[in-house]
């Protein structure tokens, strides 16, 4: 394992999470909060990068960490063109697409920009790892029953691939030697079929595929949904909110906090138990579908994300899928560590950095 200082940066809409690692060992981690008042001074998300960069460097200085120890800076991948999974060197083409928001505006676009700006000043490489636009779907998986509509790959690629690699190591294998099914259980839920290192099938949890989740509607009966849209005369923005933000548990109970749902269940509210168990049922159904994609040849099923902390939910899922393969549970999502691991694989020579073209 290479002993190198790595700065990992994960920009969010109201915060910037950073961590410094020596190899894969955490030195320190900090979440830098940004107030609405601070961010209101900028006319775009991209315009925030000098402000966020200064705060990052100030935090590192306050920790008395010597910047000369850093060997690489790695940022959260933003909205880019569809890519294969892996660690990408930040190049000029990528920077142009991120700064011009060619594929959409999102705080994660700042990850590559900040990594590049800090890395350039220090004379060290900058990377991104497994952005949400990772697309390794097989051609047959993109076809729908309407020629004008093709399926897109949008999922929790960073965490899914990170936990898949960890399970592979635990099994004494390489990620590209195994067939795995990974279910990320968070505010959104995505379930991917990992076939020898490639995610050949995954539900687009943002646009209404797969299981419903704490705040997303999941797959719906299309005719009933069309009637609802027409009856309520919904705008495209209202439809987007219904699918992602105001769907799932939020639509039923007004909260995306699973702890509140569990409290309702403990208080004997039957609807809460039914809906919560239905979410587990739909996750299990999606895992079963991925098993079919892999022709039943599955080495492990992995449950990860924040909801994987909930033993009751996990047990409901395991009851239905444990016949497929051994089930591993990795609660939470350590995105900063996943970013650092991607940089380490390149610095150690385990992988070659990919080029954004």
N, C-alpha and C positions, 0 to 999 in steps of 0.2 A: 504494500500500500504506500502510495506516494505521500510524503509529509509536506503538505503545502497549505499556505493560508488561502482560504477561499471566502470571498464576500458574496453572500446570497441575498437577493433583493426581490421582494414580492409586493408590488404596489397594488393597493386596493382603492376603492372610491374615496374613503375617508381616513385611510391610514397607509403607512408604508412599513412593512415588516422586514427586518433585516437580521442576519445572523452571520457570524464569522466562525469558520470551521478550520481546524487543522486536519487536513484530510477529510475524514467523515466524522471527526470528533468535535463536538460543539465547544467553542470558546465562550461565546456569549450570544444572546438573542435579545432583540428589543422591538417593540411595536411603537412606532411614532404616529401619534394621532394628529389628524388635521381637522381643524374646525371649519365649519361652513363659512365663517367670516374670512378665514385665511384663504380658502379656495375660491371664494367669490371674486377675488382680485384678478383671476385669470379667465380669459375668454375661451379657453379650451383646455382639455386635459393635457395635451402635449406641452402647452405653454408652462405647465407646472414643473417641468423637469429641473430647471436651475434651482428653484425653491426646495424641491425634495432632495436634490443632490447635496445642497448645503447642510440640510438637516442630518442626512446620513453621515456625512463627514464629521459633523459636530458630535454626533453620538459616538462614533469610533474614537475621536479624540478624547471625549470624556471618559472612555473606557481605558485610556492610556495604551491603546493598541497601536503598534508600529505598522504603518501602512506599507513599509518596505517588505514586510513579511508576506504580503499578499502575492499570490502567483496567478490568480484569475478572479474575475468578477462574473457572476452568473445571475441573470434576471429571469423573471417569469415571462414566458413567451406570450405575446399578444395576439391580436387578430391579424393573421397573415393568410397567404394562400394555403390551400390544403397541402399538408406535408407528411412525409413518412416520420415515424417517431425517431427520436434520437437527440443528440446534443449538436446544436448548430452554432458555428462561429458567427458573431454579429458582423455583417458586412454592409457596404454602402447601399446595396439594393434593399436589404432588410430595413435599414434605417429610413430610407425614403418611404417605404410602404407604411412603416409605423408612424412616422411623423406626419404623413399626409392622410393617415387613416383610410387608406385605399380599401381595406376590407372591413372597416367599421371603427368607431371610436370607443375605446374602453381603457380603464386605468391600467390594465395589464400591458398595454402598448408601451407604457413607460419603462417596463422591465428591461427590454433590450436597449432602449435609449440610455437609461441610467447606467447600465452595465458598460456600455460603450464609452460614455463620457468619463466615467471614473477610471476605467481600464486604460483609456487613451492617455490620460494624465500620468498614470503610473507606469505606462509602457508594458502592460500585461494584457493577455487576451480576454475578450468578453464573449460570453456564450448565452444562449437560451436553451431550455430543455423541454421537450414534449409539450408544446403548447396545446390549447384546447382544440385547435384545428387539425390535429393529427388525423390523417385519413389513410387508412390501410385496408378499407373495405374492398372485398373482392367485387368485380363488376356485377356479378349476379345479385349482390346484396343491395345495389343501388336502384334496381328497377322497381317501379311501382305499376299499378294498374292504369295510370294516366300518363301518357308519354311526356306531357309538358312538365311533370313533377318527378324529380329524382331525389332519392334519399341523400342526406348529408351526414357526415361524421362530425359531431360536436359532442365532446364528452370530457370526463375528468381524466384526461390522458396522463398528466403528470403523476397523480397519486396511483392510478390503476397500474401503470407500468412500474412504478417504484415498488409497490407491494408485491407485484408479480415477480420482480427480480429477487426480492428478499425471500420469498417462499422458495424460489428456485435454489438459492444458496442454501437454505435450510435442508433442502432435499438432496444437496450435493450435485446439483445439475446446473446447466446454463439455462437462462430464460428461453433461448431459441431452441432448446431441446424438448420443451414441454408444451402440452395443451392445457390451458388454464381458463377458468371462468372467474372474472372479477366483478363483484357488485359493489359500487361506491354508493353508500347510503348517507346522504346528507340532505341539505335543503332541496337539492335536485338528486335524482337517482339515475345512474347509468350502469348498465350491465354489459360487459364486453366478453366476447369469445377471443381469447389470445391463442393463436395457432402458431406455435414455434416462433414466438417473438413478434408476431404481427396481430393487430386487433382487426380481425377479418369481419366481425359483426359487432355492432353496438347500437343501442337505441339513442336517438337524439333527444336527450331529456329536456332540452331547452324549448324545442318546437312542438312537443306534444306526443312523443313516442314513449313506449315502455310504461313502467309502473307509475302511478301517481306518487307524490312525495309530500313532504311538509308544506311546500308552497307551489307545486306544479301539478297540473291536471292529469298528466299522463295520457295514454291512448284513450280516445273517446269514440262512441258510436257516431260516425260521421253525419248521418242524416239527422239524428237528433240534435247534434251540435249546429248543423246548418240551420235548422228550424229555430233554434235558440238565438242565433246571431240575427236572423231576419226578423224574428218577433221583437227583439229588444233594440233592433236597429243599431247594432254595435259598430263603433269605428275600429279601424285596424289596430290602433293603440289599445283600445279597450279589450280587443280579442287577445292581443299579446299579453296583457296583464292577467286575463282570465287563465291563459295557458301557463304562464310563468310569473308568479308573484302572488296571485290571489286564488290559485287553484289548490287542490289537495286538502291537507288538514286545515289550511287557512279558510277555505271555502266552507268547510263543515263547522269549524269551531272558532274561527277568528284568531287562531294562533298557529305559528309554525314551530312552537316549542313542544317537543315530544314529552318533556317532563310534565307539562300541564295536562297533556292527554292521558298520561299514566296516572296522574292524580285523579282525573275523572273516572278512570277505570277502577281505581281503588275505592272510589266513592260509590261504585255500583252503577255508573251510567252506562247502560248497555250499548247505546249507539257509539260511544267512544271506543269500546272494545271491538265492536263489529268493524268499524272503519279502520282502526289501527291494525287489526288482524288482516283486513282486506289488503292493506298496503303490503304486509309481509307475504300474503298469498300471491300478489301480483309480482313481487320480486322473485319469488320461487318459480313462478310461471315463466318469467323471462330467463331465469337460469336454465330451466328445462329446455327452452327454445335454443339457447346457446349450445346446450349439450347436443341437440340435433344437428346444429351447424357443424359441430366437431365430430359428427358421426358416432357419438357416444364414447369417443376415446378422450377421456378427460382425466388429467393427472391430479388436479385439485380444484376446489371451489374456494374462493377467497372473499370474505366479507370485510369491508373497510369503510371509512368515513365516520362522521360523528355519531350517527345512529347505531353503529356497531357496538357502542358502549352499552346499549340497552339489551340486557340478557334475555328479557322476555321476547323481544322482537327477533333477536338472533335465534332463539330456540324455535320459534314458529317457522322460521325459514329453514333451519337445519332439519326439522322434522320432515319437510317435503323434499329436500334435495340431497340429504346425506347418502342416499343410495347411488348417487351419480359418481361421487368421488369423496375423498377426505375433505372436510371443511376446515379452513384456517380462518381465524378472526384477528384482524389488525385494526383495532378501534382508532378513530381519529384520522387526521391527514397531516402529516409532517411535510409540508410542501418545501420549506426551506432546506430541510435535510435532503429531500428528493432532488432539489436543484444542485446542491453541493455534490451529491453522488454522481450526477450527470457530468459535472466538471471533472471530478476525480477520475472517472472512466477514461476521459480524454487525456488528462495530464499523465496518467499512469501508462498510457499506451494500450489500454484494453480496447478502446474504440478510437476510430478516427473521427474528427469533427466533420459534420456534414455542411455542405454549402447551400445557401439560399440563392436560388437562381430564378 
